[in-house]
Amino acid sequence: MKQKRMYLNAFVMNCVGHQSPGLWTHPADRGYQYTDMAYWTDLARTLERGRFDAVFLADVLGVYDVYQGSYHAAVHTAAQIPVNDPMLVIPVMAAATTHLGFGVTSSVSYEPPYVFARRMSTLDHLTKGRVGWNIVTSYLDSAARNLGLQRQVSHDARYDLAEEYLEVCYKLWEGSWEDDAVVRDRHQGVFADPLKVHPIDHHGTYFHVPGIHLCEPSPQRTPVLYQAGASARGRALAARHAECVFVIAPTIPMAKKYVQSLREDAEKIGRDASELRVFSMFTPIVGRTQAEAEAKFQDYAKHASRDGALALYGGWSGLDLSKYGPDETLTYVENEAIRSAVEVFTRMDPDRKWTVDEIAKFIGIGGRGPVFVGTPEVIADTMQAWVEEAGVDGFNIAYAVTPGTFEDFVDLVVPVLQQRGVVWTDYEADTLRGNLYGGRQYLPDHHPARQVRAKFQGKVPSVSG
């Protein structure tokens, strides 16, 4: 029986510390080198050597300032601050690799789709088709305030906006330029046929975009579509649009519940649920013996920051846990932040009650995801159990220390997974979508993005277009 292939992403951020607040203080951590190109090229080469499908780049446009009512704890502990633009390191990593993909987070809430569509087409050209977009709606009030709003748009309204944002991008990427619009006829002096370049003429609730896309068709046209929302609205968006879905769940039962709900949502709208690639986050702590792995975990735990963990959680959940006692049990509170960040510690496991101290300790290494500690064989066994029991397709692998966590995983765990036939030994295609979907370059014809194409083919552009 042929083993199901396991998909691998590295989960990183263009900052000092990502999911393990305080671990930048560990002597093995090189997160402070995030401003150096060599750091990113070295990491990319390591991941490609380990046959990772992609680097998944997280991002936020605000600071975590809910905890204690201030940004001080986040800044003090480097909890995802300072943070640089994730898109600018993609060409750097792409130049150092040939197959590794790049999934980048960008919010629909704060940048016009016309500008964003050009940026993604540019990246798809520069990477030769290796880029993906993690569609997010943003969750930090601090971001909204610095981008001209008094507070963030309400949770469900953000998803209404996201639907239209995607519609605009699809029209630009898929409809505006026909496949044969670019002719490059030197003799006639014609680079592109204007009769095959169409204004999208979009006039909606949130956006008005009358003109043509600024870019010629890129290798994938629409980048690979990632989505990470775990709320009901987030799942609905993922079920309709996403190719890859990122889930954070601390246990197999929680992950299984989410994956089943997601695939059911996809089937309800007539989509083949097997098209979705679901990635679950975890942080591996690997040792050549179990004792070595456990010792490494204990060593890392000494560097974890309680204030940093609670600063992160405050941003994710919208809850200031400094107002709770350390042994007080968290209860569900609905707000406009990441609802799943509250649900995971309140509703998803009715048999487990979480105190503030327990939440801080849990988040200290690996954020809201689980930590797998053990030998390469134990880590591989655990990963396979998640695939078989939770129904995930692969993993977003976070780090405790960087690049050490990734180097240990590539050198020690990947060979075991390859020997078991669940991680490939070489890439299948040149594009990210091709590697995820058996060589396929474009979205399937039934996807909403491809369905807009027929509306534009053969149209004659207006003089003003």
ZATOR-40393 format. One record per residue (C-alpha): residue number from 0; x, z, y negated. Coordinates in steps of 0.25 Angstrom, whole numbers, m for minus. Layout:
% residues N
   num       x       z       y
   NUM       X       Z       Y
...
***
This chain:
% residues 465
   num       x       z       y
     0       0       0       0
     1       6      m4     m13
     2       8       7     m23
     3       1       7     m37
     4      11       5     m48
     5      13      16     m57
     6      15      13     m72
     7      25      20     m81
     8      25      22     m96
     9      34      31    m104
    10      27      40    m114
    11      35      41    m127
    12      34      42    m142
    13      43      39    m153
    14      46      53    m157
    15      54      65    m153
    16      45      72    m143
    17      32      66    m137
    18      25      74    m126
    19      34      85    m123
    20      35      93    m137
    21      48     100    m138
    22      56      93    m128
    23      64      86    m138
    24      72      99    m139
    25      77      97    m124
    26      92      92    m124
    27      88      80    m115
    28      78      75    m125
    29      81      63    m133
    30      68      61    m140
    31      74      64    m154
    32      81      50    m152
    33      67      43    m153
    34      72      37    m167
    35      83      29    m159
    36      81      15    m153
    37      91      19    m142
    38      81      30    m137
    39      70      20    m136
    40      78       9    m129
    41      84      19    m119
    42      71      24    m116
    43      65      10    m114
    44      76       6    m105
    45      74      18     m96
    46      59      16     m95
    47      61       1     m91
    48      71       5     m81
    49      60      14     m75
    50      51       3     m75
    51      41      10     m85
    52      29       1     m89
    53      30       5    m104
    54      34      15    m114
    55      21      22    m120
    56      24      26    m134
    57      15      37    m140
    58      12      38    m155
    59       5      47    m165
    60       4      44    m180
    61       2      59    m184
    62       8      72    m182
    63       3      83    m173
    64      m2      93    m183
    65     m14     100    m177
    66      m6     112    m170
    67      m4     123    m180
    68     m10     114    m191
    69       3     107    m194
    70      13      97    m190
    71      24     107    m189
    72      24     110    m174
    73      24      95    m171
    74      36      92    m180
    75      43     105    m176
    76      43     101    m161
    77      43      86    m163
    78      30      84    m156
    79      28      69    m158
    80      34      70    m172
    81      42      64    m178
    82      36      51    m172
    83      40      36    m174
    84      33      23    m173
    85      32      20    m158
    86      31       5    m160
    87      44       3    m166
    88      52       8    m153
    89      45      m3    m144
    90      53     m15    m149
    91      66      m6    m147
    92      62      m2    m132
    93      57     m17    m130
    94      70     m22    m133
    95      77     m13    m123
    96      68     m17    m112
    97      61     m29    m105
    98      49     m23     m98
    99      45      m9    m103
   100      32      m9    m110
   101      28      m1    m123
   102      15       5    m125
   103      14      10    m140
   104       3      19    m146
   105      m4      15    m159
   106     m16      20    m165
   107     m28      12    m169
   108     m32      22    m180
   109     m21      20    m190
   110     m16       5    m190
   111     m24      m8    m192
   112     m25     m16    m179
   113     m20     m28    m187
   114      m7     m22    m189
   115      m6     m15    m176
   116      m9     m28    m168
   117       3     m35    m175
   118      12     m23    m171
   119       8     m23    m157
   120       9     m39    m156
   121      23     m37    m162
   122      27     m27    m151
   123      21     m35    m140
   124      30     m47    m145
   125      42     m39    m146
   126      41     m32    m133
   127      37     m45    m126
   128      24     m39    m122
   129      27     m25    m118
   130      19     m17    m128
   131       6      m9    m126
   132      m3      m1    m136
   133      m8      13    m134
   134     m21      13    m141
   135     m23      26    m148
   136     m33      31    m159
   137     m24      43    m164
   138     m28      57    m164
   139     m20      65    m175
   140     m26      68    m188
   141     m12      69    m194
   142     m11      54    m191
   143     m25      51    m198
   144     m21      59    m210
   145      m8      51    m212
   146     m15      38    m210
   147     m26      40    m221
   148     m37      47    m214
   149     m41      62    m216
   150     m42      63    m200
   151     m42      55    m188
   152     m54      46    m185
   153     m63      53    m175
   154     m60      51    m160
   155     m71      41    m156
   156     m70      33    m169
   157     m55      31    m166
   158     m59      24    m153
   159     m69      15    m160
   160     m58      11    m170
   161     m49       9    m158
   162     m59      m1    m152
   163     m59     m10    m164
   164     m44      m9    m166
   165     m42     m14    m152
   166     m52     m25    m155
   167     m44     m30    m167
   168     m31     m29    m160
   169     m37     m37    m148
   170     m41     m48    m158
   171     m28     m49    m164
   172     m20     m48    m151
   173     m29     m57    m142
   174     m37     m66    m151
   175     m30     m69    m164
   176     m19     m78    m158
   177     m22     m88    m146
   178     m12     m89    m135
   179      m7    m102    m140
   180      m8    m100    m155
   181       7     m99    m156
   182      13    m113    m154
   183      27    m113    m161
   184      27    m128    m163
   185      40    m130    m171
   186      37    m145    m173
   187      24    m143    m179
   188      28    m131    m186
   189      16    m123    m180
   190      19    m109    m175
   191       5    m105    m172
   192      m9    m112    m171
   193     m18    m106    m182
   194     m30    m111    m174
   195     m26    m101    m163
   196     m24     m89    m172
   197     m37     m82    m175
   198     m42     m72    m185
   199     m48     m60    m178
   200     m59     m58    m188
   201     m61     m43    m184
   202     m71     m35    m193
   203     m74     m22    m187
   204     m78      m7    m190
   205     m63      m3    m192
   206     m55     m16    m194
   207     m56     m29    m201
   208     m45     m39    m196
   209     m49     m53    m200
   210     m35     m61    m197
   211     m26     m65    m186
   212     m16     m57    m178
   213      m2     m58    m185
   214       5     m59    m171
   215       6     m71    m161
   216       1     m66    m147
   217      11     m56    m141
   218      14     m56    m126
   219       3     m47    m122
   220      m6     m50    m134
   221     m13     m36    m133
   222      m3     m25    m130
   223      m5     m17    m117
   224     m16      m7    m121
   225     m14       8    m119
   226     m24      19    m122
   227     m23      34    m121
   228     m36      40    m125
   229     m42      49    m115
   230     m55      52    m122
   231     m68      45    m118
   232     m66      35    m130
   233     m51      34    m126
   234     m55      31    m112
   235     m65      20    m116
   236     m55      13    m125
   237     m45      13    m114
   238     m55       8    m104
   239     m59      m4    m112
   240     m45      m7    m118
   241     m33       0    m111
   242     m24      m6    m101
   243     m16       7    m100
   244     m21      21    m102
   245     m13      33    m105
   246     m19      47    m100
   247     m13      61    m102
   248     m18      70     m91
   249     m11      83     m86
   250     m17      82     m72
   251     m21      71     m61
   252     m36      75     m62
   253     m36      74     m77
   254     m29      60     m76
   255     m38      56     m65
   256     m51      59     m73
   257     m46      51     m85
   258     m42      39     m77
   259     m55      39     m69
   260     m63      40     m82
   261     m54      29     m88
   262     m56      19     m77
   263     m71      22     m76
   264     m72      19     m91
   265     m65       6     m89
   266     m73       2     m77
   267     m86       5     m85
   268     m83      m6     m95
   269     m79     m16     m84
   270     m64     m15     m84
   271     m55     m14     m71
   272     m51       1     m72
   273     m38      m3     m64
   274     m33     m11     m76
   275     m30       2     m83
   276     m17       8     m82
   277     m18      23     m84
   278      m5      31     m88
   279      m4      46     m87
   280       6      54     m94
   281      16      63     m88
   282      30      69     m90
   283      39      69     m79
   284      50      80     m77
   285      59      74     m66
   286      70      81     m58
   287      78      77     m46
   288      72      90     m39
   289      60      97     m42
   290      68     109     m47
   291      75     100     m57
   292      62      95     m62
   293      56     108     m64
   294      68     114     m71
   295      68     101     m80
   296      54     104     m84
   297      56     119     m87
   298      68     115     m96
   299      59     105    m103
   300      48     116    m105
   301      58     124    m113
   302      58     114    m123
   303      43     111    m124
   304      37     115    m138
   305      24     123    m138
   306      21     120    m152
   307      25     105    m150
   308      15     105    m138
   309       4     111    m146
   310       7     102    m158
   311       5      90    m149
   312      m7      95    m143
   313     m13      98    m156
   314     m12      84    m160
   315     m17      78    m147
   316     m29      88    m146
   317     m32      91    m161
   318     m31     106    m157
   319     m22     116    m164
   320     m19     125    m152
   321     m11     135    m162
   322     m25     140    m164
   323     m27     144    m150
   324     m20     156    m143
   325      m9     152    m133
   326     m18     156    m121
   327     m31     151    m126
   328     m38     140    m118
   329     m40     127    m125
   330     m54     122    m125
   331     m59     108    m128
   332     m61     104    m143
   333     m65      90    m147
   334     m58      83    m159
   335     m53      70    m163
   336     m39      71    m157
   337     m36      67    m142
   338     m47      73    m135
   339     m41      72    m121
   340     m30      81    m126
   341     m40      92    m127
   342     m48      88    m115
   343     m36      89    m106
   344     m33     104    m109
   345     m48     107    m109
   346     m58      98    m101
   347     m50      90     m91
   348     m47     101     m81
   349     m58     111     m82
   350     m50     120     m72
   351     m38     121     m82
   352     m38     129     m95
   353     m27     127    m105
   354     m21     137    m115
   355     m14     133    m127
   356       0     138    m121
   357      m3     130    m108
   358      m6     117    m116
   359       7     119    m124
   360      15     121    m112
   361       8     109    m105
   362      11      99    m117
   363      25     104    m119
   364      30      94    m109
   365      23      81    m107
   366      11      83    m117
   367      m3      83    m111
   368       2      76     m98
   369       7      82     m85
   370      22      84     m82
   371      27      80     m68
   372      39      88     m64
   373      47      85     m52
   374      57      76     m44
   375      55      61     m45
   376      47      61     m32
   377      38      72     m37
   378      36      65     m51
   379      33      52     m43
   380      23      59     m34
   381      16      65     m45
   382      15      52     m53
   383       9      45     m40
   384      m1      56     m39
   385      m6      54     m53
   386      m7      39     m50
   387     m15      41     m37
   388     m23      53     m41
   389     m26      51     m56
   390     m27      36     m55
   391     m16      34     m66
   392      m8      21     m66
   393       5      26     m72
   394      11      36     m82
   395      15      38     m96
   396      28      46     m94
   397      31      56    m105
   398      44      63    m107
   399      49      78    m108
   400      62      73    m113
   401      66      59    m117
   402      72      50    m111
   403      75      60    m100
   404      61      61     m94
   405      60      46     m93
   406      74      44     m88
   407      71      54     m77
   408      58      47     m73
   409      65      33     m73
   410      77      38     m65
   411      70      47     m55
   412      55      45     m54
   413      54      30     m56
   414      63      27     m44
   415      54      35     m35
   416      41      28     m40
   417      48      15     m38
   418      51      18     m24
   419      37      22     m22
   420      32       9     m27
   421      24      14     m39
   422      33      10     m50
   423      39      m4     m51
   424      53      m7     m50
   425      52     m19     m60
   426      43     m24     m71
   427      33     m35     m68
   428      31     m41     m81
   429      37     m43     m95
   430      25     m37    m103
   431      19     m23    m103
   432       5     m28     m98
   433      12     m37     m88
   434      19     m25     m82
   435       6     m16     m82
   436      m3     m27     m77
   437       4     m36     m67
   438      10     m46     m76
   439      m2     m48     m85
   440       1     m51    m100
   441     m12     m50    m107
   442     m24     m41    m106
   443     m35     m45     m96
   444     m45     m55    m101
   445     m56     m44    m100
   446     m49     m34    m109
   447     m56     m33    m123
   448     m43     m38    m129
   449     m43     m51    m122
   450     m58     m53    m124
   451     m56     m55    m138
   452     m47     m68    m136
   453     m59     m77    m133
   454     m65     m74    m146
   455     m53     m80    m153
   456     m48     m92    m145
   457     m50    m105    m152
   458     m55     m99    m165
   459     m51    m106    m178
   460     m45     m97    m188
   461     m51     m96    m202
   462     m43    m101    m214
   463     m42     m87    m219
   464     m37     m82    m205
***
